[in-house]
Amino acid sequence: MDYKNLTDAERKYDYVTVEYAKCDNTLNGWYRFQGDAGTKMVTTCPPAFHCDTAYPIWLNGRHPTIAEGKVTRNVCINKSACCGIPFTIQVKNCSSYYIYRLRNPGQCEARYCSTD
């Protein structure tokens, strides 16, 4: 599948937002976390003002196996509660990495977060 890379280290769940919070309002399509961003979306709730944003987005559940193929998974925006704003995305296990069909989360200062 055709995908774009998300590589900035500030996407990591433990990166504390120090200045202006970023927003993923321009994402639309398949993406892979790679390089300094780590290898996959984080599956535990990051605290607010981490991942270089005010409201971190995290995968609420497990990553799929290769055999499961492309699946729909729940994600959450940590805004006023860990799963304050839930919605769904698609995830695919490509054997040695994952790709995610990400979209505008509808909340500015919300950003998809990653881990190793």
FIKOLZA-1660 file (N, C-alpha, C; in steps of 0.1 Angstrom, whole numbers, plus 5000, padded with zeros to 4 digits):
% residues 116
   i   px   py   pz ch aa at
   1 5008 4988 5000  A  M  N
   1 5000 5000 5000  A  M CA
   1 5009 5012 5000  A  M  C
   2 5003 5023 4994  A  D  N
   2 5010 5036 4994  A  D CA
   2 5008 5043 5008  A  D  C
   3 5019 5047 5014  A  Y  N
   3 5017 5054 5027  A  Y CA
   3 5028 5065 5028  A  Y  C
   4 5025 5075 5037  A  K  N
   4 5035 5085 5040  A  K CA
   4 5041 5082 5054  A  K  C
   5 5053 5087 5056  A  N  N
   5 5060 5085 5069  A  N CA
   5 5058 5097 5078  A  N  C
   6 5056 5093 5091  A  L  N
   6 5056 5103 5102  A  L CA
   6 5068 5100 5110  A  L  C
   7 5078 5110 5110  A  T  N
   7 5091 5107 5115  A  T CA
   7 5096 5116 5127  A  T  C
   8 5088 5126 5131  A  D  N
   8 5093 5135 5141  A  D CA
   8 5093 5130 5155  A  D  C
   9 5104 5131 5162  A  A  N
   9 5105 5126 5176  A  A CA
   9 5095 5132 5185  A  A  C
  10 5089 5143 5182  A  E  N
  10 5080 5150 5191  A  E CA
  10 5067 5142 5192  A  E  C
  11 5064 5133 5183  A  R  N
  11 5052 5125 5183  A  R CA
  11 5052 5114 5194  A  R  C
  12 5064 5111 5200  A  K  N
  12 5065 5101 5210  A  K CA
  12 5057 5105 5223  A  K  C
  13 5051 5094 5229  A  Y  N
  13 5042 5096 5240  A  Y CA
  13 5048 5103 5252  A  Y  C
  14 5061 5102 5253  A  D  N
  14 5068 5108 5265  A  D CA
  14 5074 5122 5262  A  D  C
  15 5071 5127 5250  A  Y  N
  15 5076 5141 5247  A  Y CA
  15 5067 5151 5253  A  Y  C
  16 5072 5160 5261  A  V  N
  16 5064 5170 5268  A  V CA
  16 5063 5182 5259  A  V  C
  17 5051 5187 5257  A  T  N
  17 5048 5198 5248  A  T CA
  17 5053 5211 5255  A  T  C
  18 5062 5218 5249  A  V  N
  18 5069 5229 5256  A  V CA
  18 5064 5243 5250  A  V  C
  19 5060 5243 5238  A  E  N
  19 5056 5256 5232  A  E CA
  19 5042 5255 5227  A  E  C
  20 5040 5257 5214  A  Y  N
  20 5027 5257 5207  A  Y CA
  20 5023 5243 5204  A  Y  C
  21 5011 5239 5208  A  A  N
  21 5006 5225 5205  A  A CA
  21 5003 5224 5190  A  A  C
  22 5007 5212 5185  A  K  N
  22 5005 5210 5171  A  K CA
  22 4992 5202 5169  A  K  C
  23 4987 5202 5156  A  C  N
  23 4975 5196 5153  A  C CA
  23 4976 5187 5140  A  C  C
  24 4969 5176 5140  A  D  N
  24 4970 5167 5128  A  D CA
  24 4958 5169 5119  A  D  C
  25 4953 5182 5118  A  N  N
  25 4941 5184 5110  A  N CA
  25 4943 5183 5095  A  N  C
  26 4956 5181 5090  A  T  N
  26 4958 5179 5076  A  T CA
  26 4960 5165 5072  A  T  C
  27 4960 5155 5081  A  L  N
  27 4963 5141 5078  A  L CA
  27 4950 5135 5071  A  L  C
  28 4953 5128 5061  A  N  N
  28 4942 5120 5054  A  N CA
  28 4948 5110 5045  A  N  C
  29 4948 5097 5049  A  G  N
  29 4954 5087 5042  A  G CA
  29 4962 5077 5050  A  G  C
  30 4970 5069 5044  A  W  N
  30 4978 5059 5051  A  W CA
  30 4991 5064 5056  A  W  C
  31 4995 5061 5068  A  Y  N
  31 5007 5066 5074  A  Y CA
  31 5015 5055 5082  A  Y  C
  32 5028 5057 5083  A  R  N
  32 5036 5048 5090  A  R CA
  32 5045 5056 5100  A  R  C
  33 5045 5052 5112  A  F  N
  33 5055 5058 5122  A  F CA
  33 5068 5052 5119  A  F  C
  34 5078 5060 5118  A  Q  N
  34 5092 5055 5115  A  Q CA
  34 5102 5065 5120  A  Q  C
  35 5115 5060 5121  A  G  N
  35 5126 5068 5125  A  G CA
  35 5124 5073 5139  A  G  C
  36 5127 5086 5141  A  D  N
  36 5127 5092 5154  A  D CA
  36 5113 5091 5161  A  D  C
  37 5102 5090 5153  A  A  N
  37 5089 5089 5158  A  A CA
  37 5086 5075 5164  A  A  C
  38 5094 5066 5162  A  G  N
  38 5092 5052 5168  A  G CA
  38 5086 5043 5157  A  G  C
  39 5079 5033 5161  A  T  N
  39 5075 5023 5151  A  T CA
  39 5060 5021 5151  A  T  C
  40 5052 5026 5161  A  K  N
  40 5038 5023 5161  A  K CA
  40 5030 5033 5170  A  K  C
  41 5017 5033 5168  A  M  N
  41 5009 5042 5177  A  M CA
  41 5009 5036 5191  A  M  C
  42 5009 5045 5201  A  V  N
  42 5009 5041 5215  A  V CA
  42 4996 5036 5219  A  V  C
  43 4996 5025 5227  A  T  N
  43 4983 5019 5231  A  T CA
  43 4979 5021 5246  A  T  C
  44 4986 5031 5252  A  T  N
  44 4982 5035 5266  A  T CA
  44 4980 5050 5265  A  T  C
  45 4972 5055 5273  A  C  N
  45 4968 5069 5273  A  C CA
  45 4979 5078 5277  A  C  C
  46 4985 5087 5268  A  P  N
  46 4995 5096 5272  A  P CA
  46 4988 5108 5279  A  P  C
  47 4996 5114 5288  A  P  N
  47 4990 5126 5295  A  P CA
  47 4988 5137 5286  A  P  C
  48 4979 5146 5289  A  A  N
  48 4977 5158 5281  A  A CA
  48 4990 5166 5281  A  A  C
  49 4991 5173 5270  A  F  N
  49 5003 5181 5267  A  F CA
  49 5016 5173 5266  A  F  C
  50 5014 5162 5259  A  H  N
  50 5025 5153 5255  A  H CA
  50 5023 5151 5240  A  H  C
  51 5033 5145 5233  A  C  N
  51 5033 5143 5218  A  C CA
  51 5033 5156 5210  A  C  C
  52 5038 5167 5216  A  D  N
  52 5038 5180 5210  A  D CA
  52 5024 5185 5206  A  D  C
  53 5015 5182 5215  A  T  N
  53 5001 5186 5213  A  T CA
  53 4994 5188 5227  A  T  C
  54 4983 5194 5227  A  A  N
  54 4975 5195 5239  A  A CA
  54 4968 5183 5242  A  A  C
  55 4962 5176 5232  A  Y  N
  55 4953 5165 5233  A  Y CA
  55 4959 5153 5225  A  Y  C
  56 4966 5144 5232  A  P  N
  56 4972 5132 5225  A  P CA
  56 4961 5122 5220  A  P  C
  57 4964 5116 5209  A  I  N
  57 4955 5106 5203  A  I CA
  57 4962 5092 5204  A  I  C
  58 4956 5082 5210  A  W  N
  58 4962 5069 5212  A  W CA
  58 4953 5058 5207  A  W  C
  59 4958 5046 5204  A  L  N
  59 4951 5035 5200  A  L CA
  59 4945 5027 5212  A  L  C
  60 4932 5027 5213  A  N  N
  60 4926 5021 5225  A  N CA
  60 4923 5006 5222  A  N  C
  61 4933 4998 5223  A  G  N
  61 4932 4984 5220  A  G CA
  61 4945 4978 5214  A  G  C
  62 4945 4966 5209  A  R  N
  62 4957 4960 5204  A  R CA
  62 4959 4962 5189  A  R  C
  63 4972 4961 5185  A  H  N
  63 4975 4961 5171  A  H CA
  63 4970 4948 5165  A  H  C
  64 4967 4947 5152  A  P  N
  64 4962 4935 5146  A  P CA
  64 4974 4926 5142  A  P  C
  65 4971 4913 5141  A  T  N
  65 4981 4903 5136  A  T CA
  65 4981 4904 5121  A  T  C
  66 4991 4898 5115  A  I  N
  66 4992 4898 5100  A  I CA
  66 4980 4891 5094  A  I  C
  67 4975 4880 5100  A  A  N
  67 4964 4872 5095  A  A CA
  67 4951 4880 5095  A  A  C
  68 4950 4890 5105  A  E  N
  68 4937 4898 5105  A  E CA
  68 4936 4907 5094  A  E  C
  69 4947 4911 5087  A  G  N
  69 4946 4920 5076  A  G CA
  69 4943 4934 5081  A  G  C
  70 4936 4942 5073  A  K  N
  70 4932 4955 5076  A  K CA
  70 4920 4955 5085  A  K  C
  71 4921 4962 5096  A  V  N
  71 4911 4962 5106  A  V CA
  71 4907 4976 5110  A  V  C
  72 4895 4977 5116  A  T  N
  72 4891 4990 5122  A  T CA
  72 4893 4989 5137  A  T  C
  73 4899 5000 5142  A  R  N
  73 4903 5000 5157  A  R CA
  73 4898 5014 5162  A  R  C
  74 4895 5014 5175  A  N  N
  74 4892 5026 5182  A  N CA
  74 4904 5034 5186  A  N  C
  75 4903 5047 5185  A  V  N
  75 4913 5056 5190  A  V CA
  75 4906 5066 5199  A  V  C
  76 4914 5072 5208  A  C  N
  76 4908 5082 5217  A  C CA
  76 4917 5094 5217  A  C  C
  77 4910 5106 5219  A  I  N
  77 4916 5118 5221  A  I CA
  77 4916 5121 5236  A  I  C
  78 4927 5123 5242  A  N  N
  78 4928 5126 5257  A  N CA
  78 4924 5140 5259  A  N  C
  79 4911 5143 5259  A  K  N
  79 4906 5157 5262  A  K CA
  79 4896 5156 5272  A  K  C
  80 4899 5160 5284  A  S  N
  80 4891 5160 5296  A  S CA
  80 4889 5146 5302  A  S  C
  81 4893 5136 5295  A  A  N
  81 4893 5122 5300  A  A CA
  81 4902 5114 5290  A  A  C
  82 4908 5103 5295  A  C  N
  82 4917 5096 5286  A  C CA
  82 4910 5092 5273  A  C  C
  83 4897 5088 5273  A  C  N
  83 4890 5085 5261  A  C CA
  83 4879 5095 5259  A  C  C
  84 4882 5108 5261  A  G  N
  84 4872 5119 5261  A  G CA
  84 4865 5120 5247  A  G  C
  85 4872 5117 5236  A  I  N
  85 4866 5118 5223  A  I CA
  85 4871 5105 5215  A  I  C
  86 4862 5095 5214  A  P  N
  86 4866 5083 5207  A  P CA
  86 4862 5084 5192  A  P  C
  87 4869 5077 5183  A  F  N
  87 4866 5076 5169  A  F CA
  87 4873 5064 5164  A  F  C
  88 4871 5060 5151  A  T  N
  88 4878 5048 5146  A  T CA
  88 4888 5052 5135  A  T  C
  89 4898 5043 5133  A  I  N
  89 4907 5044 5122  A  I CA
  89 4909 5030 5117  A  I  C
  90 4916 5028 5106  A  Q  N
  90 4920 5015 5101  A  Q CA
  90 4935 5013 5104  A  Q  C
  91 4938 5000 5107  A  V  N
  91 4952 4996 5109  A  V CA
  91 4955 4984 5102  A  V  C
  92 4967 4983 5097  A  K  N
  92 4972 4970 5090  A  K CA
  92 4986 4966 5094  A  K  C
  93 4987 4954 5097  A  N  N
  93 5000 4948 5101  A  N CA
  93 5007 4944 5088  A  N  C
  94 5018 4950 5085  A  C  N
  94 5026 4947 5073  A  C CA
  94 5038 4939 5076  A  C  C
  95 5037 4930 5085  A  S  N
  95 5048 4921 5090  A  S CA
  95 5058 4927 5099  A  S  C
  96 5066 4936 5093  A  S  N
  96 5077 4942 5101  A  S CA
  96 5073 4956 5106  A  S  C
  97 5061 4961 5102  A  Y  N
  97 5057 4975 5106  A  Y CA
  97 5042 4975 5105  A  Y  C
  98 5036 4986 5110  A  Y  N
  98 5021 4989 5109  A  Y CA
  98 5019 5001 5101  A  Y  C
  99 5008 5001 5094  A  I  N
  99 5003 5014 5088  A  I CA
  99 4989 5017 5093  A  I  C
 100 4986 5030 5093  A  Y  N
 100 4974 5035 5099  A  Y CA
 100 4967 5044 5089  A  Y  C
 101 4954 5042 5087  A  R  N
 101 4946 5052 5079  A  R CA
 101 4941 5062 5088  A  R  C
 102 4948 5074 5088  A  L  N
 102 4946 5085 5097  A  L CA
 102 4938 5095 5090  A  L  C
 103 4930 5103 5098  A  R  N
 103 4922 5114 5093  A  R CA
 103 4922 5125 5102  A  R  C
 104 4917 5136 5098  A  N  N
 104 4916 5148 5106  A  N CA
 104 4908 5144 5119  A  N  C
 105 4913 5146 5131  A  P  N
 105 4906 5142 5143  A  P CA
 105 4894 5151 5146  A  P  C
 106 4892 5162 5139  A  G  N
 106 4881 5171 5142  A  G CA
 106 4883 5180 5155  A  G  C
 107 4895 5179 5161  A  Q  N
 107 4898 5187 5173  A  Q CA
 107 4912 5193 5170  A  Q  C
 108 4913 5206 5170  A  C  N
 108 4926 5211 5168  A  C CA
 108 4934 5210 5182  A  C  C
 109 4947 5210 5180  A  E  N
 109 4956 5207 5191  A  E CA
 109 4954 5192 5196  A  E  C
 110 4950 5183 5186  A  A  N
 110 4950 5169 5188  A  A CA
 110 4960 5163 5178  A  A  C
 111 4967 5153 5183  A  R  N
 111 4978 5147 5174  A  R CA
 111 4980 5132 5178  A  R  C
 112 4982 5124 5167  A  Y  N
 112 4984 5110 5169  A  Y CA
 112 4998 5108 5175  A  Y  C
 113 4999 5099 5186  A  C  N
 113 5011 5097 5193  A  C CA
 113 5017 5083 5191  A  C  C
 114 5030 5083 5192  A  S  N
 114 5037 5070 5189  A  S CA
 114 5046 5065 5200  A  S  C
 115 5052 5053 5198  A  T  N
 115 5061 5047 5207  A  T CA
 115 5070 5038 5199  A  T  C
 116 5080 5033 5206  A  D  N
 116 5089 5023 5199  A  D CA
 116 5083 5009 5198  A  D  C
% end
